[in-house]
Amino acid sequence: MPRVSFDAAEHLVRYRDQVARHRFVNWTLSVHTRLDIDLTAADRYLAERARAGRTPPLTREHLWLCAAARVIRERPLFNAAYDGFRKLEPREDIHLRVTVERPQGMGRGLIPHADRLDPAGMARALEEARARAAEPWQVEAPPRRRPGRLGRLRDELAEVVNDYAPHLEPRLGAASGHDAGTFDVVNAGAYGAEDLHLVVLRPAVAALVVMAPREDVVPGPEVRVRVPMAVPFCHKVMDTDSAGYFLLHMQQLLDDPGASLGGEGGA
Amino acid sequence: MSRVEGGLEGADGAVLTRDDLPLAERLDARLDQVAGLRYQHLCPAANLHMGAALAALERFRAEREARTGVRLGLTAPLVRAAALALEEAPLLACLFDGRDRLVPAEHPALGVSVDTGDAARCLVLERARGLGLEELAVRIREAAARFRAEAAPAFRRAAPGAAPAGARRRRLAHLLAREVRERFAYLLPGEVERRFAGHAARQGHFTVHNLGALGVDEFKGFLRRPALAALWALTAQRRVVRGPDGRYAGERRLPLVLIFSQDLVPLDQACAFLRGIVRRIEQPVSLLEGAP
């Protein structure tokens, strides 16, 4: 097989802002919490809806995005902005930043006010997000980076100070930068991932990662469709039980999507 | 070992103070490791898991071993699959200084973690893409035998008495000097490239670890710069899966974990790379592709 051509310099230029976003001072203490969500009931709902010929056609992704937005509305801590030190700001609007598949590769789309959408509205919003998706290397507000060796030296020194005295960060002119949206949903299952532990970057306090579905044979015997979902979260602002309840609440909503995800009439 | 006044009591009844505990000696020997695992030197590492069905590889291995007389094991096919998959994902064999230098490897060297009985050591395979399955298996086995013969003596208890005077101060000075060297290496012309070359010679551009040999079922790791990714295989597991004919049957699966740097490696490329390894393990004839 011919070797794939790869331009390292070009790649680095593209990902410059992502690298700046991922500097270690932006990492949160990310704890991985996972629950295998049973989607057998959701699948039944989707099949019944398809048999009835209702449009637009729905998928599991539309349902879990709706469910995630509902859970975030009930648990606003997951939607908060955290400076990594002592400022935690709740955010009213729920804008999901989602991974989308495209012929040219993965992109990042934005679903504004996701908690106001029913599954049909979510399907339309996801298509719009796909059409307007940003490239994976784009950062909406990258942190400042000074150019040149001297600039790097100043940045590094600022990072050392920030490491020991985070309260001085604003005075040093540094900032974490931020991505679009208020909460990240990563559909890693679309690329075959069976589990994915992510590092959460401030100001986000958590994210939702959805893995590839699998079939489990359970006593009965019967076959259940399960989708492992994980909520990596910042341990400074919440504990594992918060993430566990988030996932449990997702399971409850997806157990009866027809009744629980009705929403407010779509987009 | 139990806690007593003035230190800990060892199995032989001798009281160990903090300065002559084997652990302190061990830490001294790993000062660089300790300093290197500070946040600044780590990648924002994402851990990606996938599983590969082993049935086809086990059949292939049995046939091949009967024909060539060389025992393949699991590590050699895994290394071969990684070497081939890296051709399609050259980004993962690059070395990165964390900010300004991303250096691709024209002929990636693969580091293979080799079990020596009570520790693992890294065997570096230059131009790993050009090595066939049997050659890989032989080299790994020879390296394991060599490493076992050279195995460092077990950590001994320090000589009776306290640690040498000034040891703590020297340790602190060493750590500080290392921290400064690591942080500001880029200020010296050519220093980053020298470090990259040293890393490639010690650990390769990409490392493969087989923890299955130790019976490890679950793993979450970090990754230190300048590497951008590394692969771990865990203990094979049995799972019930539905076959193409719709019937359910037990299947042995090899769990694989790819740790990659979240800043520079997009998720879809990391997944495509790991899927490439899974595909080669599930269709092992492809491991012979381009073999010498």
Interface residues (C-beta under 8 A of the other chain):
Chain A: M1 R3 V4 F6 A8 A9 H11 L12 Y15 Q18 V19 R21 H22 F24 W27 H32 T99 G105 M106 P136 W137 R149 R152 L153 E156 E159 V160 D163 V186 A188 Y191 G192 A193 E194 D195 L196 H197 L198 V199 L201 E215 D216 V217 V223
Chain B: Y39 Q40 L42 P44 A45 A46 N47 L48 H49 M50 G51 L84 E87 E88 A89 P90 L91 C94 G98 R99 D100 L102 V103 P104 R183 F184 Y186 L187 K220 V240 V241 R242 Y248 Q262 D263 L264 P266 L267 D268 Q269 C271 A272 L274 R275 V278 E289 G290
